Amino acid sequence: MSSAIGVVELRSISKGYETADRMLKTSSVHVHHLKPICPGKFLIIISGDTADVQEAMDFAKVDANDFRISDFVLHGVHPEIVEGLKKRYSPQPIDAIGIMETSTVSSGIFALNNALKQSDIHVKRMNLGMAIGGKFLAVFTGSVSDVEQGMKVILSSMDEKRMVHYSVIPSPAEEIKNHFK
């Protein structure tokens, strides 16, 4: 597992590629996402040793300047975040479902990471901005009390303006459960 991830969202696709190129030339990091997302934003997600990720992110802040929408570095990132970036999700059976929708990918990943560390929930899906207007969507499962606790952590971990909507579904229909298997 990598010890840190860095996430940068920019409001320019061209500047995104330029910044990513410079980040990768300055630091030894692994790229998880390097792509345009809706609506005309650019997402960069890197991982690696803490010092390398921090160096790349420090460079990105300066290089991206006014094009930067948001960014952060997560040290000691939860393994389910890293697996979710690879589109590998928990095999945990679905009990209750929590769904979070945030206006930026970075705010969603940050809040979900905190919830995973502070409650017994498991990621079933993550959508990183594509075909959903640049938003972040995460679906997670656990007992009703664990999903509710996870949602409380999520809400306390982010600016309320970034939360588009959230749901806790205590007993989802079989069709809904099957959708997230």
C-alpha positions as CSV (number, residue, x, y, z in Angstrom):
1,M,0.0,0.0,0.0
2,S,1.2,3.5,-0.7
3,S,1.6,5.7,2.3
4,A,0.0,8.8,0.7
5,I,-2.3,10.0,-2.1
6,G,-2.5,13.4,-3.6
7,V,-5.5,14.8,-5.4
8,V,-5.7,17.9,-7.6
9,E,-8.7,19.3,-9.5
10,L,-8.1,22.0,-12.1
11,R,-10.6,24.1,-14.1
12,S,-8.6,23.7,-17.3
13,I,-7.8,20.4,-19.2
14,S,-4.8,21.9,-20.9
15,K,-3.4,23.2,-17.7
16,G,-4.1,19.8,-16.1
17,Y,-1.9,17.9,-18.5
18,E,0.8,20.6,-18.2
19,T,0.7,20.5,-14.4
20,A,0.7,16.6,-14.4
21,D,3.7,16.5,-16.7
22,R,5.7,18.8,-14.5
23,M,4.6,16.9,-11.3
24,L,5.7,13.6,-12.8
25,K,9.0,15.0,-13.8
26,T,9.7,16.4,-10.3
27,S,8.7,13.4,-8.2
28,S,8.6,9.6,-8.2
29,V,4.9,8.9,-7.8
30,H,2.3,6.5,-9.3
31,V,-0.6,7.9,-11.3
32,H,-4.1,6.6,-10.6
33,H,-6.0,9.2,-12.5
34,L,-4.9,11.7,-15.1
35,K,-7.9,12.7,-17.1
36,P,-10.6,15.2,-18.0
37,I,-13.8,15.0,-16.0
38,C,-17.1,16.8,-16.4
39,P,-17.7,19.7,-16.9
40,G,-14.4,20.6,-18.4
41,K,-12.3,20.0,-15.3
42,F,-9.1,17.9,-15.0
43,L,-8.4,15.4,-12.2
44,I,-5.0,14.2,-11.1
45,I,-4.6,11.5,-8.4
46,I,-1.2,10.2,-7.5
47,S,0.2,7.9,-4.8
48,G,3.6,7.0,-3.4
49,D,5.8,7.7,-0.4
50,T,4.7,10.6,1.7
51,A,7.7,12.8,0.8
52,D,7.3,12.2,-3.0
53,V,3.6,12.9,-3.0
54,Q,4.1,16.0,-0.9
55,E,6.8,17.3,-3.2
56,A,4.6,16.7,-6.3
57,M,1.6,18.4,-4.6
58,D,3.6,21.4,-3.5
59,F,4.8,21.8,-7.1
60,A,1.2,21.4,-8.4
61,K,-0.1,24.2,-6.1
62,V,2.4,26.6,-7.5
63,D,2.2,25.5,-11.1
64,A,-1.6,25.3,-11.3
65,N,-2.1,28.6,-9.5
66,D,-5.5,30.1,-10.4
67,F,-6.5,27.0,-12.3
68,R,-6.6,24.9,-9.1
69,I,-10.1,24.2,-7.8
70,S,-9.1,22.0,-4.9
71,D,-6.3,19.8,-3.7
72,F,-5.2,17.8,-0.7
73,V,-2.7,15.1,0.4
74,L,-3.9,12.1,2.5
75,H,-1.2,10.5,4.6
76,G,-1.9,7.0,5.8
77,V,-4.8,6.6,3.3
78,H,-7.3,3.8,4.0
79,P,-6.7,0.8,1.7
80,E,-10.3,0.8,0.5
81,I,-9.7,4.2,-1.1
82,V,-6.7,2.9,-3.0
83,E,-8.6,-0.2,-4.1
84,G,-11.6,2.0,-5.1
85,L,-9.3,4.1,-7.3
86,K,-8.5,0.8,-9.1
87,K,-12.2,0.0,-9.3
88,R,-11.8,-2.9,-6.9
89,Y,-14.5,-2.8,-4.2
90,S,-15.2,-4.6,-0.9
91,P,-16.8,-8.1,-1.2
92,Q,-18.7,-7.3,2.0
93,P,-22.4,-8.3,1.8
94,I,-24.7,-5.4,1.5
95,D,-26.7,-4.5,4.6
96,A,-27.6,-0.8,4.9
97,I,-26.3,1.6,2.2
98,G,-24.9,5.1,2.5
99,I,-24.6,7.2,-0.6
100,M,-22.8,10.5,-0.7
101,E,-22.6,13.0,-3.5
102,T,-20.2,15.9,-3.3
103,S,-19.5,18.8,-5.7
104,T,-15.8,18.0,-6.0
105,V,-13.9,14.8,-6.2
106,S,-11.3,15.9,-3.7
107,S,-13.8,16.8,-0.9
108,G,-15.5,13.5,-1.3
109,I,-12.4,11.4,-1.2
110,F,-11.2,13.3,1.9
111,A,-14.4,12.8,3.8
112,L,-14.9,9.2,2.8
113,N,-11.3,8.4,3.9
114,N,-12.1,9.8,7.4
115,A,-15.4,7.8,7.6
116,L,-13.6,4.6,6.6
117,K,-11.1,5.1,9.4
118,Q,-13.7,6.1,12.1
119,S,-16.5,3.6,11.4
120,D,-17.0,0.1,10.2
121,I,-18.2,0.7,6.6
122,H,-17.0,-0.7,3.3
123,V,-16.9,0.9,-0.2
124,K,-19.1,-0.6,-2.9
125,R,-18.6,2.1,-5.6
126,M,-16.8,5.4,-6.3
127,N,-17.4,7.6,-9.3
128,L,-14.8,10.3,-9.8
129,G,-16.5,13.0,-11.7
130,M,-17.1,11.3,-15.1
131,A,-20.6,11.6,-16.5
132,I,-21.9,13.2,-13.3
133,G,-21.0,16.8,-13.8
134,G,-17.6,16.6,-12.1
135,K,-19.1,15.4,-8.8
136,F,-17.9,12.6,-6.5
137,L,-20.3,9.8,-5.7
138,A,-19.6,7.0,-3.2
139,V,-21.7,4.1,-2.1
140,F,-20.8,2.2,1.1
141,T,-22.3,-0.5,3.3
142,G,-22.4,-1.7,6.9
143,S,-24.9,-2.1,9.6
144,V,-27.5,0.7,9.9
145,S,-25.7,2.2,12.9
146,D,-22.3,2.0,11.2
147,V,-23.6,3.6,8.0
148,E,-25.2,6.4,10.0
149,Q,-21.9,6.9,12.0
150,G,-19.9,7.0,8.7
151,M,-22.3,9.6,7.3
152,K,-21.9,11.7,10.5
153,V,-18.1,11.6,10.0
154,I,-18.4,12.5,6.3
155,L,-20.6,15.5,7.1
156,S,-18.3,16.7,9.8
157,S,-15.2,16.3,7.6
158,M,-16.2,18.7,4.8
159,D,-17.6,22.1,4.1
160,E,-21.4,21.8,4.0
161,K,-21.4,23.7,0.7
162,R,-19.5,20.8,-1.0
163,M,-22.2,18.2,0.0
164,V,-24.8,18.0,-2.8
165,H,-26.9,15.2,-1.1
166,Y,-26.5,12.1,1.0
167,S,-28.8,9.2,1.8
168,V,-28.9,6.3,4.3
169,I,-31.0,3.4,3.1
170,P,-31.5,1.1,6.1
171,S,-33.0,-1.9,4.2
172,P,-32.4,-1.5,0.4
173,A,-34.5,-3.5,-2.1
174,E,-32.9,-6.6,-3.6
175,E,-32.6,-4.8,-7.0
176,I,-30.6,-2.0,-5.3
177,K,-28.4,-4.5,-3.5
178,N,-27.8,-6.4,-6.8
179,H,-26.8,-3.1,-8.5
180,F,-23.9,-2.7,-6.1
181,K,-22.6,-6.3,-6.0
